[in-house]
Amino acid sequence: MNMLKTKPQERQMVSTPGPLSRLRGEMEGLFDRFFGDPWGLSWSRNGDPWTPALDITEDEKEITFRAEIPGVVAKDVNVSVLGNTLTIAGQKEETAEDKDENFCMSERHFGSFRRTVNLPEGVDAEKITAVQSDGVLTIKIPRLKTATPKHVPVRSGKA
């Protein structure tokens, strides 16, 4: 058996529940929220962050964005492009719950959300499409014809 001896000065501080530990938890949460999202753009009404999860894929023809926005209806989603910035914003309305139910925990998010992504050069923002199905918003932005990379063969010899 391997036993570790500790000296009296090496005792660990044990946090006991009380007003000071609650205050510390609240302050840590405040700092986390401020430094994670200083302008409060992605915080829901219940104080939990809600930013849609996003997958981005690309090929030679287009760039595809897929955002998870379960429970959000299409009329409450706004997709826009300004310059080289794609913005997905929207609102998820809180559903009416039975007042007789006693909730032990609720992790569903309600309120507004906003997600911005910088677009690469060479996309045709005039032909952007957005379709929502089964809680997933799919945005496709075609590439400009001039944006396709050209393979340049490298020869050996003098220039």
Long-range contacts (C-beta under 8 A, 24 or more apart in sequence): 41-114, 42-113, 42-114, 42-115, 43-111, 44-92, 44-109, 44-110, 44-111, 44-112, 44-113, 45-94, 45-110, 45-111, 46-106, 46-109, 46-110, 46-111, 48-107, 48-109, 50-92, 50-109, 50-111, 50-113, 51-113, 51-114, 51-115, 52-88, 52-113, 52-115, 52-137, 54-88, 54-115, 54-117, 56-117, 60-143, 60-148, 60-149, 61-142, 61-143, 62-140, 62-141, 62-142, 62-143, 63-119, 63-120, 63-123, 63-140, 63-141, 63-143, 64-138, 64-139, 64-140, 64-141, 65-117, 65-137, 65-138, 65-139, 65-140, 65-141, 66-136, 66-137, 66-138, 66-139, 67-115, 67-136, 67-137, 67-139, 68-135, 68-136, 69-113, 69-132, 69-135, 69-136, 69-137, 70-135, 71-108, 71-135, 72-132, 72-135, 74-132, 77-130, 77-132, 77-137, 79-128, 79-130, 79-137, 79-139, 81-119, 81-125, 81-128, 81-141, 84-118, 84-119, 84-120, 84-121, 85-116, 85-117, 85-118, 85-119, 86-116, 86-117, 86-118, 86-119, 86-139, 86-141, 87-114, 87-115, 87-116, 88-113, 88-114, 88-115, 88-116, 88-137, 88-139, 89-113, 89-114, 89-115, 121-147, 122-146, 122-147, 123-147
